[in-house]
């Protein structure tokens, strides 16, 4: 059995030259990973795909606080 490696990406809307961005890996089965782009070896948050989709929908609707 081969274990997939995360494929990290930064949002195309991320224009902050100071590096205040997050990277997301959503290519893995059953998990979405999020990390700080300035500290790639630091902690990683993990979400279920459903939780991540809900977060994105809430954010896009302008309801996140």
N, C-alpha and C positions, 0 to 999 in steps of 0.2 A: 504494500500500500504506500503510495506516494503522498506526502504531506505538502500541500501547496504553500508557497511563500506569499506573504502579503505583497500586493502591488500598490504602493503608496502613491497618492496624487494630491496635489494642492488645488484648491478651487481656482477656476479660471477668472473668478471675480476678485481674487486676492491680488491687490495691487500695493499692499503695504511693503515698502522697501525696508522697513525696520524688522521684518521677519515675524511680525505678530500674526502668525497664521497657524492653522492646523492642517494636518495631512490625514487623509482617510484612505483606508484599504477596505474596499467592499467586494473584493473578488473571492473571498473565502466562504465556504458553505456554513450557514447558520451563525455567522458572526460578522460584525462590522467593527473595525478597529479605528481609533482616533488617537493621534499623538500631536504634541507640540513640534512644529517644524524647527524650532530653535534648539530642541533637546531630543534629538531622534533616538538616543539611547535611554531616555528617561521613561517614565511610566506611560502606559498605554491604556486607554479606556476601551472597554468592549461593550457592544450593544447587540441585541438581537436585531435582525433585519427589520422586523415589525416596529420595534421601538425607534430605530433610526429613521424609518420612513415617517413615523408619526412626528418625530422631532423636526424633520425637514418640512413637513406640511405645515406645522405650527409656525415655524420660522418664516416660511414663505407667505403665510397669511398675516404676518405682522403681529402675531399673538404672543410671541416669546418675550419674556421679561428677564 
